[in-house]
């Protein structure tokens, strides 16, 4: 069978210049699929292009059946003039269909071409996260948020703290399908600062403590993000300069590459070198369990460390998942002297699920000069908090310099010493440590060609001014220090909680109170009663005692915000109560006061003309076009909206279905609605559209044509997709009566048609996709035939075209599989099935 698509003359085929790309991977391996390729290209001919998005450059893959365009990205352009590119860095992914036999090409033109307009799969935002579950106990950091197709993948921390522990230069990995940076979405932490040990808690100093950061977005494209962080430790003795690169990955494997550079600015004698004798990377697992505060249920400590050792074997070590001591429970100590071997990888994993988090070095040599070169592994776990209702543990895997050898321990860091390396921080959901082992071969091959330049910046970054928002909550009764008692005792003790939103997106949250906590690390050993009392009183931040309950949200970008106030664990209700809100436009440090009220409710029901409940109807309460509360109807068409009872603040109740605003009215919630919900019922009409699609041969298209509907009557642009019923037949169900715009598309072909729907409708359309089939016909002596006929057969239908005198034939046919028959002198002389 011959596919007409094989003969498609696409835009990429018309580009006049083509250079083959050598891919440094064995693409026949399953693991090669979707691996990123990032190489430097110099053009042999004149190449048109003005910037990273307006250019003629394309990447094609040829598996022997013709060129197929694949998505690509360029950056770090070297121009020969304003409209031509001399060289650039080029990114693309190995396609899913790679077999190892395909070839890769970069194609381009010397003249202006239309931009590629590839979908933007990845994005980066410079923002801030704040969470204060107990007043004074904060998770507070600035970060670059890396998203893929709307989901949060990583947060690259610029500066900040996690419950008193510094986390500058960390990479926070989030669980699959996370839509926001939230504690309960945290999966694992990779630390790529440089630190060394000191007595006390926290037990280290270094660049993770840095507060003055130089940050730059080096590259932001459709397939790749690259950012840079530079900082100096507060003691002024270490400088770090790290570059983080993320490539689009449509599989469950997620990887970020770090190019780290640490320099010792002053000679250092390490105060407490037993474990932290010069750490330049690692993985920190955080496990927290709370019986009463859901957001404090975070993470896991995976049970096994796998190390590819210097003996070139894989060693396994068990890690305590529930450590019982506040002292380190050592798994691998300095004296164990476990070093990485040539494959340069180590990981934390769970053999049962196959999930692993790993770090792979490009090489375990060349990190520094002298005998310290190499990577030693230290592993321990410890219990940080143990209370009746709250437990917090950490597991630490540290990558240290090769400071211990044959009983000799090097405990100084020399001025001018440089430690530099490239690593991949990889998470896979299945496959186990063998997946890390396989990846190491690919990574160490590919990384040699990655063009990372610290000097070239695709997009300059402005330093944004940020502000603090202080929120006072009035008339919000709760138990004093309620969140502390709730967390510590594991009981549902009432407390006040605030959430901050910007543009309908969650930003920060925390407990609202009058008195905050300082350090809650208490050691009562050997203390008398008076000393114990002084220590307990000392955990409170008395200097910032407030007459009113308050919370501060620091480091906020200017703009509009919504603050919501809740009463958690209310005495006479099962669910949290929404008791207050405020809108604020932040242009400077600002304090606002929210007068809280009781929560009211609106019970809403939606039915259609058949009296059937309507599911997935969005119901919203708005003030000044800002959504204050929203809910979605269930399968019975019912839902409930909750909002504070501000009788003098009318809400606008809006009902949305498939992007249409179907009802709108003003409502007021008075105190009666605390006990008796306001009832609202709405009805609508819904109809179906049955769509039959044929090609110009009268058959169902052999390709997917992706029928969609949109309407100019929608208040929120919403694309409604048809459901495939059978070949060539699609169904749109439960549509509102309206004027719709129908679109069908395949590659560059598109069919558009307006449809007025006021009843159940059946529609038939012909999709006009046709490809040019160019044939050259030869006889058995390799001479061109000068006469005859070509017949194309498909599903019992035949179309014929004459062979031209020059031995060629041309036909335009829709996509599909065909049988070709060649006739000359009334005889069948060739046939291809």
ChimeraX attribute file (.defattr): number of C-alpha atoms within 10 A of each C-alpha:
attribute: neighborCount
match mode: 1-to-1
recipient: residues
	/A:1	10
	/A:2	13
	/A:3	14
	/A:4	19
	/A:5	19
	/A:6	15
	/A:7	16
	/A:8	18
	/A:9	15
	/A:10	15
	/A:11	12
	/A:12	21
	/A:13	16
	/A:14	11
	/A:15	18
	/A:16	12
	/A:17	18
	/A:18	21
	/A:19	16
	/A:20	13
	/A:21	15
	/A:22	10
	/A:23	16
	/A:24	14
	/A:25	17
	/A:26	15
	/A:27	21
	/A:28	14
	/A:29	12
	/A:30	12
	/A:31	13
	/A:32	21
	/A:33	19
	/A:34	21
	/A:35	24
	/A:36	20
	/A:37	19
	/A:38	23
	/A:39	22
	/A:40	17
	/A:41	16
	/A:42	13
	/A:43	16
	/A:44	11
	/A:45	15
	/A:46	15
	/A:47	25
	/A:48	24
	/A:49	26
	/A:50	17
	/A:51	18
	/A:52	17
	/A:53	17
	/A:54	16
	/A:55	24
	/A:56	23
	/A:57	27
	/A:58	24
	/A:59	24
	/A:60	23
	/A:61	21
	/A:62	15
	/A:63	16
	/A:64	10
	/A:65	12
	/A:66	15
	/A:67	22
	/A:68	16
	/A:69	19
	/A:70	16
	/A:71	17
	/A:72	22
	/A:73	22
	/A:74	26
	/A:75	22
	/A:76	21
	/A:77	21
	/A:78	14
	/A:79	17
	/A:80	13
	/A:81	11
	/A:82	10
	/A:83	16
	/A:84	22
	/A:85	24
	/A:86	18
	/A:87	19
	/A:88	20
	/A:89	18
	/A:90	22
	/A:91	22
	/A:92	23
	/A:93	19
	/A:94	18
	/A:95	16
	/A:96	12
	/A:97	13
	/A:98	20
	/A:99	15
	/A:100	13
	/A:101	11
	/A:102	15
	/A:103	16
	/A:104	21
	/A:105	18
	/A:106	21
	/A:107	22
	/A:108	26
	/A:109	22
	/A:110	19
	/A:111	15
	/A:112	16
	/A:113	16
	/A:114	9
	/A:115	13
	/A:116	15
	/A:117	10
	/A:118	14
	/A:119	11
	/A:120	14
	/A:121	17
	/A:122	23
	/A:123	22
	/A:124	23
	/A:125	12
	/A:126	19
	/A:127	19
	/A:128	24
	/A:129	22
	/A:130	26
	/A:131	24
	/A:132	21
	/A:133	22
	/A:134	23
	/A:135	25
	/A:136	22
	/A:137	20
	/A:138	20
	/A:139	22
	/A:140	23
	/A:141	23
	/A:142	21
	/A:143	25
	/A:144	22
	/A:145	20
	/A:146	22
	/A:147	22
	/A:148	22
	/A:149	14
	/A:150	14
	/A:151	18
	/A:152	24
	/A:153	27
	/A:154	28
	/A:155	26
	/A:156	27
	/A:157	25
	/A:158	28
	/A:159	24
	/A:160	26
	/A:161	18
	/A:162	14
	/A:163	15
	/A:164	16
	/A:165	16
	/A:166	23
	/A:167	27
	/A:168	27
	/A:169	34
	/A:170	25
	/A:171	24
	/A:172	22
	/A:173	26
	/A:174	24
	/A:175	18
	/A:176	16
	/A:177	13
	/A:178	16
	/A:179	16
	/A:180	19
	/A:181	23
	/A:182	19
	/A:183	18
	/A:184	17
	/A:185	20
	/A:186	24
	/A:187	21
	/A:188	22
	/A:189	23
	/A:190	24
	/A:191	24
	/A:192	27
	/A:193	28
	/A:194	27
	/A:195	23
	/A:196	26
	/A:197	20
	/A:198	17
	/A:199	11
	/A:200	8
	/A:201	9
	/A:202	11
	/A:203	13
	/A:204	24
	/A:205	21
	/A:206	25
	/A:207	29
	/A:208	28
	/A:209	24
	/A:210	26
	/A:211	17
	/A:212	13
	/A:213	18
	/A:214	13
	/A:215	21
	/A:216	22
	/A:217	21
	/A:218	24
	/A:219	22
	/A:220	22
	/A:221	23
	/A:222	22
	/A:223	24
	/A:224	26
	/A:225	21
	/A:226	23
	/A:227	21
	/A:228	25
	/A:229	21
	/A:230	20
	/A:231	26
	/A:232	24
	/A:233	22
	/A:234	16
	/A:235	13
	/A:236	14
	/A:237	17
	/A:238	28
	/A:239	22
	/A:240	27
	/A:241	22
	/A:242	22
	/A:243	23
	/A:244	22
	/A:245	20
	/A:246	25
	/A:247	26
	/A:248	24
	/A:249	19
	/A:250	13
	/A:251	11
	/A:252	11
	/A:253	17
	/A:254	20
	/A:255	22
	/A:256	22
	/A:257	21
	/A:258	22
	/A:259	19
	/A:260	24
	/A:261	21
	/A:262	25
	/A:263	19
	/A:264	20
	/A:265	19
	/A:266	16
	/A:267	14
	/A:268	15
	/A:269	14
	/A:270	20
	/A:271	15
	/A:272	16
	/A:273	20
	/A:274	15
	/A:275	21
	/A:276	24
	/A:277	27
	/A:278	25
	/A:279	25
	/A:280	25
	/A:281	24
	/A:282	25
	/A:283	26
	/A:284	20
	/A:285	22
	/A:286	18
	/A:287	23
	/A:288	19
	/A:289	21
	/A:290	22
	/A:291	18
	/A:292	22
	/A:293	19
	/A:294	12
	/A:295	15
	/A:296	19
	/A:297	20
	/A:298	20
	/A:299	22
	/A:300	19
	/A:301	24
	/A:302	21
	/A:303	17
	/A:304	19
	/A:305	23
	/A:306	21
	/A:307	26
	/A:308	22
	/A:309	21
	/A:310	18
	/A:311	12
	/A:312	13
	/A:313	12
	/A:314	17
	/A:315	13
	/A:316	14
	/A:317	13
	/A:318	14
	/A:319	23
	/A:320	19
	/A:321	17
	/A:322	18
	/A:323	20
	/A:324	16
	/A:325	14
	/A:326	13
	/A:327	12
	/A:328	17
	/A:329	18
	/A:330	16
	/A:331	18
	/A:332	21
	/A:333	16
	/A:334	23
	/A:335	15
	/A:336	13
	/A:337	17
	/A:338	21
	/A:339	23
	/A:340	26
	/A:341	22
	/A:342	17
	/A:343	25
	/A:344	26
	/A:345	28
	/A:346	30
	/A:347	26
	/A:348	29
	/A:349	27
	/A:350	19
	/A:351	15
	/A:352	9
	/A:353	11
	/A:354	15
	/A:355	19
	/A:356	27
	/A:357	27
	/A:358	29
	/A:359	25
	/A:360	25
	/A:361	25
	/A:362	25
	/A:363	19
	/A:364	22
	/A:365	16
	/A:366	13
	/A:367	21
	/A:368	18
	/A:369	12
	/A:370	10
	/A:371	12
	/A:372	18
	/A:373	17
	/A:374	23
	/A:375	29
	/A:376	26
	/A:377	25
	/A:378	24
	/A:379	24
	/A:380	20
	/A:381	26
	/A:382	21
	/A:383	19
	/A:384	17
	/A:385	18
	/A:386	15
	/A:387	12
	/A:388	13
	/A:389	17
	/A:390	20
	/A:391	20
	/A:392	20
	/A:393	25
	/A:394	23
	/A:395	27
	/A:396	22
	/A:397	23
	/A:398	24
	/A:399	25
	/A:400	27
	/A:401	24
	/A:402	25
	/A:403	22
	/A:404	20
	/A:405	14
	/A:406	7
	/A:407	9
	/A:408	9
	/A:409	15
	/A:410	18
	/A:411	19
	/A:412	16
	/A:413	21
	/A:414	14
	/A:415	14
	/A:416	13
	/A:417	16
	/A:418	18
	/A:419	21
	/A:420	16
	/A:421	20
	/A:422	21
	/A:423	25
	/A:424	24
	/A:425	23
	/A:426	21
	/A:427	25
	/A:428	20
	/A:429	18
	/A:430	17
	/A:431	16
	/A:432	21
	/A:433	28
	/A:434	13
	/A:435	19
	/A:436	24
	/A:437	20
	/A:438	14
	/A:439	21
	/A:440	23
	/A:441	15
	/A:442	16
	/A:443	21
	/A:444	19
	/A:445	16
	/A:446	19
	/A:447	20
	/A:448	12
	/A:449	14
	/A:450	15
	/A:451	14
	/A:452	18
	/A:453	10
	/A:454	14
	/A:455	8
	/A:456	13
	/A:457	18
	/A:458	18
	/A:459	11
	/A:460	11
	/A:461	12
	/A:462	8
	/A:463	9
	/A:464	11
	/A:465	11
	/A:466	16
	/A:467	17
	/A:468	18
	/A:469	19
	/A:470	16
	/A:471	22
	/A:472	21
	/A:473	25
	/A:474	15
	/A:475	14
	/A:476	22
	/A:477	14
	/A:478	18
	/A:479	14
	/A:480	16
	/A:481	21
	/A:482	23
	/A:483	29
	/A:484	19
	/A:485	19
	/A:486	24
	/A:487	25
	/A:488	19
	/A:489	17
	/A:490	18
	/A:491	18
	/A:492	18
	/A:493	21
	/A:494	21
	/A:495	26
	/A:496	28
	/A:497	26
	/A:498	25
	/A:499	18
	/A:500	20
	/A:501	16
	/A:502	15
	/A:503	12
	/A:504	12
	/A:505	12
	/A:506	17
	/A:507	22
	/A:508	23
	/A:509	24
	/A:510	25
	/A:511	29
	/A:512	30
	/A:513	27
	/A:514	17
	/A:515	21
	/A:516	23
	/A:517	19
	/A:518	15
	/A:519	13
	/A:520	14
	/A:521	12
	/A:522	11
	/A:523	9
	/A:524	13
	/A:525	7
	/A:526	8
	/A:527	11
	/A:528	9
	/A:529	10
	/A:530	8
	/A:531	12
	/A:532	16
	/A:533	12
	/A:534	10
	/A:535	17
	/A:536	13
	/A:537	12
	/A:538	15
	/A:539	16
	/A:540	18
	/A:541	15
	/A:542	14
	/A:543	8
	/A:544	11
	/A:545	14
	/A:546	13
	/A:547	10
	/A:548	17
	/A:549	20
	/A:550	26
	/A:551	24
	/A:552	19
	/A:553	23
	/A:554	18
	/A:555	19
	/A:556	24
	/A:557	19
	/A:558	16
	/A:559	12
	/A:560	14
	/A:561	23
	/A:562	21
	/A:563	20
	/A:564	22
	/A:565	28
	/A:566	23
	/A:567	25
	/A:568	25
	/A:569	23
	/A:570	19
	/A:571	13
	/A:572	6
	/A:573	9
	/A:574	9
	/A:575	11
	/A:576	17
	/A:577	22
	/A:578	24
	/A:579	25
	/A:580	25
	/A:581	23
	/A:582	16
	/A:583	17
	/A:584	14
	/A:585	11
	/A:586	18
	/A:587	15
	/A:588	15
	/A:589	14
	/A:590	14
	/A:591	15
	/A:592	14
	/A:593	14
	/A:594	20
	/A:595	15
	/A:596	21
	/A:597	23
	/A:598	21
	/A:599	24
	/A:600	25
	/A:601	22
	/A:602	21
	/A:603	15
	/A:604	21
	/A:605	21
	/A:606	23
	/A:607	19
	/A:608	16
	/A:609	11
	/A:610	10
	/A:611	11
	/A:612	13
	/A:613	18
	/A:614	22
	/A:615	18
	/A:616	19
	/A:617	23
	/A:618	17
	/A:619	23
	/A:620	21
	/A:621	25
	/A:622	17
	/A:623	14
	/A:624	9
	/A:625	8
	/A:626	17
	/A:627	17
	/A:628	22
	/A:629	18
	/A:630	18
	/A:631	17
	/A:632	20
	/A:633	19
	/A:634	15
	/A:635	13
	/A:636	14
	/A:637	20
	/A:638	20
	/A:639	21
	/A:640	18
	/A:641	19
	/A:642	23
	/A:643	25
	/A:644	27
	/A:645	24
	/A:646	21
	/A:647	13
	/A:648	9
	/A:649	13
	/A:650	16
	/A:651	22
	/A:652	20
	/A:653	21
	/A:654	18
	/A:655	22
	/A:656	19
	/A:657	22
	/A:658	21
	/A:659	19
	/A:660	19
	/A:661	16
	/A:662	17
	/A:663	14
	/A:664	14
	/A:665	10
	/A:666	11
	/A:667	15
	/A:668	16
	/A:669	24
	/A:670	20
	/A:671	15
	/A:672	14
	/A:673	19
	/A:674	19
	/A:675	10
	/A:676	12
	/A:677	17
	/A:678	19
	/A:679	11
	/A:680	11
	/A:681	11
	/A:682	14
	/A:683	17
	/A:684	16
	/A:685	15
	/A:686	19
	/A:687	17
	/A:688	18
	/A:689	19
	/A:690	17
	/A:691	20
	/A:692	18
	/A:693	20
	/A:694	18
	/A:695	19
	/A:696	14
	/A:697	16
	/A:698	11
	/A:699	17
	/A:700	19
	/A:701	22
	/A:702	14
	/A:703	14
	/A:704	13
	/A:705	19
	/A:706	14
	/A:707	22
	/A:708	19
	/A:709	21
	/A:710	20
	/A:711	21
	/A:712	13
	/A:713	13
	/A:714	18
	/A:715	14
	/A:716	14
	/A:717	13
	/A:718	16
	/A:719	12
	/A:720	17
	/A:721	17
	/A:722	18
	/A:723	16
	/A:724	15
	/A:725	12
	/A:726	10
	/A:727	15
	/A:728	19
	/A:729	18
	/A:730	20
	/A:731	18
	/A:732	19
	/A:733	16
	/A:734	15
	/A:735	20
	/A:736	19
	/A:737	16
	/A:738	17
	/A:739	17
	/A:740	20
	/A:741	15
	/A:742	17
	/A:743	17
	/A:744	18
	/A:745	18
	/A:746	14
	/A:747	8
	/A:748	8
	/A:749	12
	/A:750	13
	/A:751	16
	/A:752	15
	/A:753	11
	/A:754	13
	/A:755	16
	/A:756	11
	/A:757	17
	/A:758	15
	/A:759	15
	/A:760	14
	/A:761	14
	/A:762	11
	/A:763	12
	/A:764	12
	/A:765	14
	/A:766	16
	/A:767	22
	/A:768	17
	/A:769	21
	/A:770	17
	/A:771	18
	/A:772	15
	/A:773	18
	/A:774	14
	/A:775	14
	/A:776	13
	/A:777	20
	/A:778	13
	/A:779	11
	/A:780	6
	/A:781	6
	/A:782	8
	/A:783	10
	/A:784	16
	/A:785	17
	/A:786	15
	/A:787	18
	/A:788	21
	/A:789	18
	/A:790	25
	/A:791	18
	/A:792	17
	/A:793	16
	/A:794	14
	/A:795	10
	/A:796	5
	/A:797	12
	/A:798	14
	/A:799	12
	/A:800	14
	/A:801	13
	/A:802	19
	/A:803	22
	/A:804	17
	/A:805	12
	/A:806	12
	/A:807	18
	/A:808	18
	/A:809	19
	/A:810	15
	/A:811	17
	/A:812	12
	/A:813	20
	/A:814	21
	/A:815	18
	/A:816	16
	/A:817	17
	/A:818	20
	/A:819	16
	/A:820	18
	/A:821	18
	/A:822	20
	/A:823	17
	/A:824	16
	/A:825	9
	/A:826	9
	/A:827	10
	/A:828	13
	/A:829	12
	/A:830	13
	/A:831	12
	/A:832	10
	/A:833	10
